[in-house]
Amino acid sequence: MKTDRFDVLIIGAGPAGLAAADEAARTGARTALIDDNPRPGGQIWRQGPQAALAAPLRVWLDEARARPNLVVMSGAKVIGTHGDKSLLIEQEGVARVIGWTKLILCTGARERLLPFEGWTLPGVTGAGGLQAMIKGGMPVRGERIVIAGSGPLLLAVADTARKHGADVRAMIEQASFGDVARFVASLVRTPGKLAQAFALRPARYRTGSVVVKAHGETRVEAVTIRRGATQQTIETDRIACGYGLVPNTTLALALGCEMNDAAIRIDDAQRTSLENVYAAGECTGIGGMELSRIEGAIAARAALGLPVGAQQHQARSRWRAFAGRVDHAFALGDAARAIPPGDTVMCRCEDVTIGDIAAHAHWRDAKLQTRCGMGPCQGRICGEAAALYFGWPRAKAREPFVPVRVDTLIAASEAE
């Protein structure tokens, strides 16, 4: 089995990871950047046949090619820990052990998917999931699409869908009109964001509304929307629904990092509770691309013992304040938190309903009795819904974190 060791190992090639890798590689430190996507960029700068290369990513790629001390491992899945200061990964079917002196977690976030009647029908995806598939080459020209959930991401998804020929029938935002209006007014503090909002100015945008049911026989044919006591059904070919993002802390939890609610706890230097382990970007709290880039750069400089400038600290504070305004404006209300009917499937991997899960006192008991959370996603989706609906602690994934080849596990065992 291949083994290697780096001065700085960065997990995640989104904006935070790219910024951290850039800072670390500039110093001459032997640096590795690992990501499970086929190309760097993360979700925000996802590359694909239908995605133009973002200017910041183009610059990063050009500079990275000239740095022999920077190793980029795309399509590499982190399977689990492997002894002290080492991780087991699988890349192109080959098992590797990667050791590190300093580790920077830039694992980003994942969508919060909440169940509703009919959400298992073909044609129902996450909002961010739809955007990723379009960038990856999935055709949507002529399709009728309803985009629903909460947060500014919905605007970006709708814009992507429209640019590729989709008919966005409605944008359904659970936040109230007043909360959204106050948030838009606050954008004067961040002119760049105000310009983005103007460029993405939504049509058919409905606030204070939630999806309650998808209709169809073999795939989605219509969706029912509820606003207060009023319901409306809209014909559609696809529903993309996502209620914001949640930090991806799977690896951090496995390493033993302390949490701050759902995010990795960090100090002013982006240090976690573990020595020589740092974290940056949305795994430390949802904050957007600008904040992620600043945190990634600060984490790398702190990891290498370099000073962090006052301008970087000020910029981080400014974008954290912006993130706080987003969080406040789009906090999930009672309608979004309402538990669907008991016969609604909640664990899609194991086909377990909300009623079956709710019959138990806590997540562990529900998992033992119903197998919820024991499928390939290991509770990343249903566990988040259970935390929201029942107040249970979030599900903790076990190693291996993702489906993996048996010979990778055998090789890891023999190496130990």
Phi, psi and omega per residue, in radians:
M1 nan 2.395 -3.128
K2 -1.209 2.453 3.063
T3 -2.348 2.653 3.123
D4 -2.767 2.830 3.139
R5 -2.460 2.489 -3.088
F6 -2.280 2.705 3.049
D7 -1.151 -0.774 -3.133
V8 -2.281 2.176 3.077
L9 -2.008 2.206 -3.088
I10 -2.058 2.244 -3.142
I11 -1.850 1.988 3.121
G12 1.964 2.130 -3.075
A13 -1.935 0.664 2.956
G14 -1.488 -2.896 -3.115
P15 -0.949 -0.731 3.140
A16 -1.146 -0.825 -3.124
G17 -1.124 -0.703 3.122
L18 -1.120 -0.742 3.121
A19 -1.129 -0.719 3.124
A20 -1.131 -0.748 3.141
A21 -1.120 -0.679 3.134
D22 -1.093 -0.834 -3.136
E23 -1.105 -0.785 -3.091
A24 -1.166 -0.763 -3.083
A25 -1.169 -0.559 3.131
R26 -1.054 -0.494 -3.094
T27 -1.408 -0.173 -3.064
G28 1.642 -0.077 3.123
A29 -1.112 2.474 3.082
R30 -1.270 2.007 -2.922
T31 -2.169 2.421 3.052
A32 -2.179 2.431 3.102
L33 -2.117 2.077 -3.073
I34 -1.987 2.355 3.095
D35 -2.623 2.555 -3.100
D36 -1.502 -0.146 3.058
N37 -1.362 2.736 -3.104
P38 -1.195 -0.331 3.140
R39 -2.505 2.682 3.106
P40 -1.149 2.808 3.062
G41 2.327 -0.413 -3.091
G42 1.172 -2.877 -3.135
Q43 -1.257 -0.692 -3.043
I44 -1.173 -0.627 3.139
W45 -2.047 0.655 -3.084
R46 -1.047 2.260 3.092
Q47 -1.539 2.680 3.129
G48 3.034 2.997 -3.102
P49 -1.094 -0.390 3.136
Q50 -2.029 0.500 3.137
A51 -2.307 2.100 3.084
A52 -1.209 2.496 -3.132
L53 -1.215 2.087 -3.138
A54 -1.118 2.493 -3.089
A55 -0.983 -0.814 3.125
P56 -1.068 -0.614 3.131
L57 -1.238 -0.680 3.116
R58 -1.055 -0.773 3.112
V59 -1.083 -0.779 -3.121
W60 -1.072 -0.785 -3.119
L61 -1.097 -0.726 3.131
D62 -1.099 -0.748 -3.126
E63 -1.253 -0.618 -3.110
A64 -1.114 -0.615 -3.115
R65 -1.107 -0.442 -3.102
A66 -1.596 0.120 -3.087
R67 -2.013 1.735 -3.106
P68 -1.179 -0.312 3.138
N69 -1.508 0.024 3.115
L70 -1.923 2.090 3.115
V71 -1.927 2.135 3.133
V72 -1.847 2.114 3.136
M73 -1.966 1.671 3.100
S74 -1.589 2.770 -3.102
G75 1.102 0.510 -3.105
A76 -1.946 2.111 -3.122
K77 -1.691 2.242 3.022
V78 -1.386 2.052 -3.076
I79 -1.527 -0.682 -3.110
G80 3.015 -3.056 3.085
T81 -1.396 2.813 -3.113
H82 -2.575 1.381 -3.105
G83 1.337 -2.841 -3.071
D84 -1.388 2.208 3.083
K85 0.941 0.743 3.075
S86 -2.543 2.603 3.083
L87 -2.182 2.567 3.048
L88 -1.679 2.209 3.095
I89 -2.229 2.833 3.039
E90 -2.235 2.193 3.139
Q91 -2.337 2.119 -3.114
E92 0.932 0.718 3.085
G93 1.360 0.059 -3.096
V94 -1.922 2.291 3.123
A95 -1.418 2.435 3.103
R96 -2.456 2.575 3.001
V97 -1.920 2.161 -3.114
I98 -2.000 2.088 3.107
G99 -1.696 2.804 -3.083
W100 -2.586 2.666 2.975
T101 -1.662 -0.747 3.033
K102 -2.190 2.396 -3.119
L103 -2.098 2.287 3.096
I104 -2.106 2.040 -3.141
L105 -1.563 2.057 3.086
C106 -2.242 0.913 -2.952
T107 -1.435 0.000 2.977
G108 1.218 -2.583 -3.066
A109 -2.435 2.951 3.027
R110 -2.293 2.828 -3.116
E111 -1.226 2.531 2.979
R112 -1.575 1.956 3.117
L113 -1.826 2.138 3.133
L114 -1.952 2.358 -3.061
P115 -1.239 2.638 2.975
F116 -2.584 2.867 -3.105
E117 -1.003 2.242 3.084
G118 1.477 0.120 -3.059
W119 -1.248 -0.148 3.092
T120 -1.566 -0.016 3.106
L121 -1.165 2.501 2.985
P122 -1.002 2.389 -3.081
G123 1.855 -0.168 3.053
V124 -1.741 2.177 3.108
T125 -2.377 3.042 2.926
G126 -1.277 2.767 3.113
A127 -1.130 -0.906 3.088
G128 -1.115 -0.574 3.090
G129 -1.079 -0.711 3.099
L130 -1.098 -0.767 3.139
Q131 -1.059 -0.731 3.131
A132 -1.111 -0.723 -3.131
M133 -1.179 -0.659 3.095
I134 -1.123 -0.812 3.112
K135 -1.074 -0.543 3.139
G136 -1.367 -0.097 3.057
G137 2.042 -0.002 3.141
M138 -1.222 2.201 -3.139
P139 -1.343 2.399 3.081
V140 -2.271 0.130 -3.103
R141 -1.006 2.222 3.122
G142 1.465 -0.137 -3.140
E143 -1.339 2.482 3.011
R144 -1.549 2.174 -3.035
I145 -2.259 2.374 2.980
V146 -1.936 2.203 -3.141
I147 -1.922 2.240 -2.979
A148 -2.483 2.899 3.088
G149 2.230 -2.168 -3.093
S150 -2.802 2.545 3.012
G151 1.855 2.878 -3.117
P152 -1.085 -0.395 3.137
L153 -0.977 -0.570 -3.117
L154 -1.018 -0.655 3.136
L155 -1.127 -0.751 -3.134
A156 -1.156 -0.685 3.126
V157 -1.132 -0.772 3.122
A158 -1.075 -0.708 3.131
D159 -1.108 -0.759 3.113
T160 -1.078 -0.773 -3.125
A161 -1.111 -0.765 -3.135
R162 -1.108 -0.742 -3.120
K163 -1.105 -0.366 3.121
H164 -1.835 0.354 2.945
G165 1.589 0.147 3.137
A166 -1.390 2.694 3.043
D167 -1.757 1.728 -3.133
V168 -1.379 1.803 -3.033
R169 -1.248 -0.562 -3.128
A170 -2.889 2.619 2.975
M171 -2.036 2.079 -2.997
I172 -1.910 1.906 -3.118
E173 -1.898 2.241 -3.097
Q174 -1.310 -0.443 3.141
A175 -1.157 2.674 -3.110
S176 -1.285 2.820 3.108
F177 -1.057 -0.719 -3.132
G178 -1.078 -0.767 3.135
D179 -1.126 -0.740 3.133
V180 -1.147 -0.745 -3.127
A181 -1.091 -0.737 3.125
R182 -1.149 -0.645 3.106
F183 -1.130 -0.797 3.125
V184 -1.042 -0.732 3.111
A185 -1.075 -0.594 -3.118
S186 -1.239 -0.232 -3.095
L187 -1.192 -0.175 3.062
V188 -1.083 -0.378 3.116
R189 -1.322 -0.344 3.126
T190 -2.267 1.434 -3.031
P191 -0.926 -0.607 3.132
G192 -1.087 -0.718 3.112
K193 -1.201 -0.609 3.092
L194 -1.112 -0.705 3.098
A195 -1.128 -0.694 3.098
Q196 -1.091 -0.786 -3.131
A197 -1.065 -0.698 3.122
F198 -1.143 -0.713 -3.139
A199 -1.138 -0.556 -3.114
L200 -1.689 0.223 -3.014
R201 -0.709 2.101 -2.993
P202 -1.406 2.579 2.958
A203 -1.972 2.648 3.126
R204 0.996 0.729 -3.081
Y205 -1.693 2.107 -3.079
R206 -2.086 2.149 3.135
T207 -1.681 2.925 3.098
G208 1.059 0.528 -3.040
S209 -2.306 2.661 3.120
V210 -2.430 2.697 3.018
V211 -1.390 2.328 3.107
V212 -2.061 -0.366 -3.123
K213 -2.807 2.391 2.976
A214 -1.782 2.385 -3.108
H215 -1.970 2.594 3.076
G216 2.717 2.800 3.101
E217 -1.606 -1.191 -3.117
T218 -1.756 -0.254 3.059
R219 -2.818 3.081 -3.088
V220 -1.103 2.336 3.063
E221 -2.171 -0.430 -3.127
A222 -2.826 2.885 3.118
V223 -2.422 2.464 3.081
T224 -1.792 2.267 -3.126
I225 -1.944 2.434 3.085
R226 -2.034 2.301 3.011
R227 -2.280 1.828 -3.030
G228 1.140 -2.169 3.123
A229 -1.648 0.037 -3.068
T230 -1.772 2.415 3.076
Q231 -2.126 2.588 3.094
Q232 -2.464 2.452 3.100
T233 -1.908 2.289 -3.092
I234 -2.094 2.268 3.057
E235 -1.239 2.369 -3.097
T236 -2.757 2.746 3.093
D237 -1.740 -0.278 -3.073
R238 -2.714 2.496 3.057
I239 -2.126 2.215 3.071
A240 -2.061 1.969 -2.966
C241 -2.300 2.156 3.099
G242 -2.588 2.219 -3.103
Y243 -1.707 1.113 3.108
G244 1.399 -2.913 -3.073
L245 -2.137 2.714 3.032
V246 -2.253 2.479 -3.112
P247 -1.019 2.469 3.063
N248 -1.597 1.791 -3.019
T249 -2.021 0.304 -3.057
T250 -0.946 -0.909 -3.109
L251 -1.202 -0.688 3.134
A252 -1.045 -0.747 3.121
L253 -1.131 -0.693 3.132
A254 -1.130 -0.603 3.122
L255 -1.310 -0.409 -3.141
G256 1.799 0.304 3.111
C257 -1.166 2.487 3.059
E258 -1.285 2.596 -3.104
M259 -1.887 2.673 2.980
N260 -2.014 1.593 -2.954
D261 1.069 -1.992 -3.083
A262 -1.695 0.006 -3.039
A263 -2.015 2.867 3.102
I264 -1.267 2.285 3.111
R265 -1.333 2.268 3.127
I266 -2.322 2.831 3.036
D267 -1.779 -2.918 -3.047
D268 -1.181 -0.326 3.121
A269 -1.766 0.278 3.140
Q270 1.192 0.281 3.084
R271 -1.338 2.451 3.000
T272 -1.505 -3.032 3.119
S273 -1.291 -0.164 -3.138
L274 -1.747 2.429 3.130
E275 -1.106 2.352 3.097
N276 1.201 0.235 3.072
V277 -2.055 2.185 -3.113
Y278 -2.091 2.865 3.123
A279 -2.548 2.567 -3.115
A280 -2.654 2.734 3.098
G281 1.483 -2.751 -2.932
E282 -1.317 -0.139 2.990
C283 -1.226 -0.291 3.097
T284 -1.726 0.022 -3.115
G285 2.441 2.473 -3.063
I286 -1.260 2.115 -3.052
G287 -2.518 -0.163 3.113
G288 1.691 2.991 -3.031
M289 -1.126 -0.761 -3.080
E290 -1.095 -0.794 3.117
L291 -1.130 -0.697 -3.136
S292 -1.047 -0.751 -3.128
R293 -1.119 -0.738 -3.139
I294 -1.159 -0.783 3.138
E295 -1.101 -0.672 3.115
G296 -1.075 -0.763 3.123
A297 -1.139 -0.743 3.130
I298 -1.112 -0.745 -3.130
A299 -1.049 -0.754 -3.124
A300 -1.148 -0.750 -3.138
R301 -1.140 -0.723 3.115
A302 -1.132 -0.715 -3.128
A303 -1.080 -0.563 -3.107
L304 -1.686 0.118 3.093
G305 1.275 0.453 -3.133
L306 -1.704 2.636 -3.140
P307 -1.219 2.617 3.085
V308 -1.920 2.230 -3.051
G309 -1.273 2.748 3.127
A310 -1.092 -0.593 3.140
Q311 -1.100 -0.674 3.119
Q312 -1.159 -0.725 3.098
H313 -1.103 -0.717 3.140
Q314 -1.150 -0.738 3.123
A315 -1.112 -0.705 3.112
R316 -1.086 -0.744 3.127
S317 -1.086 -0.730 -3.122
R318 -1.099 -0.774 -3.110
W319 -1.338 -0.444 3.016
R320 -1.187 -0.641 3.076
A321 -1.118 -0.708 3.075
F322 -1.069 -0.770 3.124
A323 -1.051 -0.664 3.098
G324 -1.101 -0.663 3.110
R325 -1.181 -0.666 3.082
V326 -1.101 -0.812 -3.114
D327 -1.062 -0.717 -3.133
H328 -1.187 -0.766 -3.071
A329 -1.168 -0.641 -3.013
F330 -1.933 0.383 3.049
A331 -1.029 2.438 -3.053
L332 -1.190 2.236 3.122
G333 -1.543 -3.080 -3.072
D334 -1.062 -0.672 -3.106
A335 -1.127 -0.719 3.129
A336 -1.231 -0.515 -3.118
R337 -1.506 -0.138 -3.105
A338 -1.092 2.350 -3.097
I339 -1.360 2.232 3.121
P340 -1.146 2.995 3.103
P341 -0.952 2.624 -3.028
G342 -1.061 -0.437 -3.123
D343 -1.520 0.116 3.084
T344 -1.329 2.293 3.097
V345 -1.158 2.298 3.080
M346 -1.910 -0.771 3.074
C347 -1.681 1.778 -3.089
R348 -1.251 -0.529 -3.120
C349 -1.115 -0.733 -3.046
E350 -1.953 0.098 3.052
D351 1.024 0.902 -3.127
V352 -1.935 2.345 -3.075
T353 -1.498 2.860 3.084
I354 -1.058 -0.717 -3.140
G355 -1.067 -0.724 3.122
D356 -1.117 -0.683 -3.119
I357 -1.285 -0.723 -3.087
A358 -1.161 -0.303 -3.128
A359 -1.260 -0.119 -3.083
H360 -1.915 2.776 -2.999
A361 -1.416 -0.466 -3.104
H362 -2.730 2.973 -3.030
W363 -1.046 -0.763 -3.086
R364 -1.066 -0.776 -3.140
D365 -1.129 -0.762 3.126
A366 -1.075 -0.702 -3.134
K367 -1.140 -0.754 -3.134
L368 -1.160 -0.648 -3.025
Q369 -1.567 -0.440 -3.045
T370 -2.114 -0.209 -3.066
R371 1.277 0.179 3.076
C372 -1.069 2.460 3.140
G373 1.367 0.128 -3.106
M374 -1.864 0.180 3.102
G375 -1.540 -2.933 -3.083
P376 -1.002 -0.551 -3.102
C377 -1.462 -0.129 3.091
Q378 0.927 0.663 3.054
G379 1.458 0.164 -3.136
R380 -1.119 -0.549 -3.127
I381 -1.653 -1.033 -3.093
C382 -1.194 -0.517 3.117
G383 -1.159 -0.642 3.094
E384 -1.185 -0.695 3.093
A385 -1.130 -0.707 3.122
A386 -1.121 -0.650 3.101
A387 -1.111 -0.679 -3.121
L388 -1.273 -0.795 -3.046
Y389 -1.342 -0.720 -2.980
F390 -1.977 -0.088 -3.134
G391 1.284 0.327 -3.141
W392 -1.352 2.653 3.020
P393 -1.020 2.574 -3.111
R394 -1.163 2.565 -3.131
A395 -1.130 2.460 3.117
K396 -1.903 2.116 -3.133
A397 -1.222 2.611 3.102
R398 -1.951 2.718 3.115
E399 -1.293 2.460 -0.040
P400 -1.269 2.497 -3.045
F401 -1.220 -0.479 -3.103
V402 -2.366 2.792 3.048
P403 -0.967 2.392 -2.995
V404 -2.526 2.743 3.110
R405 -1.167 2.507 -3.140
V406 -1.096 -0.653 -3.102
D407 -1.197 -0.387 3.026
T408 -1.156 -0.757 3.123
L409 -1.174 -0.664 3.115
I410 -1.118 -0.790 -3.138
A411 -1.084 -0.692 3.127
A412 -1.139 -0.704 -3.138
S413 -1.149 -0.733 3.137
E414 -1.152 -0.625 3.137
A415 -1.155 -0.639 3.130
E416 -1.186 nan nan
